[in-house]
Amino acid sequence: MTLTPLTRPARLRPGARVAVVAPSGPVPAERLEAGLDILRGWDLDPVVAPHVLDVHSRFGYLAGRDEDRARDLQEAWCDPAVSAVLCARGGYGAQRMADLLDWTAMRAAGPKVFVGYSDITALHEAFARRLGLVTLHGPMTAAMTFLKDSGTQESLRATLFEPESVRTLGQDTARGLVPGRAPGITLGGCVSMLAAELSTPYARPSAAGGLLMIEDVGEEPYRLDRILTQLLRSGWLDGVAGIGLGSWAECGPYEDVRALLLDRLGGLGVPVVEELGFGHGESNLTVPLGVPAVLDAESATLTLDVPALL
């Protein structure tokens, strides 16, 4: 099965109400408030879901109980006054609550904007598989990169309000790792989460026809080797059209990571572009998932065929 374009939600307008949820790890209150101030500065009306600041009583790496995190996300998505749902942070926990969501009710609520990265990769895959919806791999409201980096902020703001202005993605750091040029449908996220999702009800069976955008944080080279090898051995990468690489923060010396990426991915015979500027690094470009695009290793860019949002 080859990937096909997904449904694009509408762009945001000034005054739009956006809901902030915490599907994964606990959220520092001061960072959340700083992120909300940025959203208000964009003339958005952010509302915080009831359990965003919860911490699980036994497992402190979770933002409260699975049931409460799922309820927050579902109620925000199904609220007709809400135009977008933004994740406050990643961490871990999205997989634990994905099965608790009423996907039929969420599908009936219609397309909306959904933003997050890191652990939220599990939800990007679920939204693609269950709702057939384009989502945004982009900065989260309480993430330090979003709070401190103006380029990260502007990439998200432009994508939300003026998506036609950010059709070509890439940074000065980007360069071709494996030559070539390929069209395909964007997908991806945190590569360890993509591997963890294999064989679950929400994972797509293959990346065939896709432009796979991957990054990660805190995974030593041998663990990245294992993750990539699992994706290769499972056949999930068979037929992939091209690969865009983001940041690899805290994954060891980049020359080691780079050599590993070339070793594991170079044999696929598809273009690979490195350091495109998305993920856990010092900046985090917003990358739409589920749209047709072209990855060009010579210009080291990802160019969208259409704007991310309508």
Buried (B, 14 or more C-beta within 10 A) or exposed (E): EEBEBBEBBBBBEEEBBBBBBBBBBBBEEEBBEBBBEBBEEBEBBBBBBEBBBBBBEEEEEBBBBBEBBBBBBBBBBBBEEBBBBBBBBBBBBBBBBBEBBBBEEBBEBBBBBBBBBBBBBBBBBBBBBBBBBBBBBBBBBBBBBBBEBEBBBEBBBBBBBEBEEBBEBBBEEBBBBBEBBBBBBBBBBBBBBBBBBBEBEBBBEBBBBBBBBBBBBEBEBEBBBBBBEBBBEBEBBEBBBBBBBBBBBEBBEBEBBBEBBBEBBEEBEBBBBBBBBBBBBEBBBBBBBBBBBBBBBEBBBBBBEBBBBE
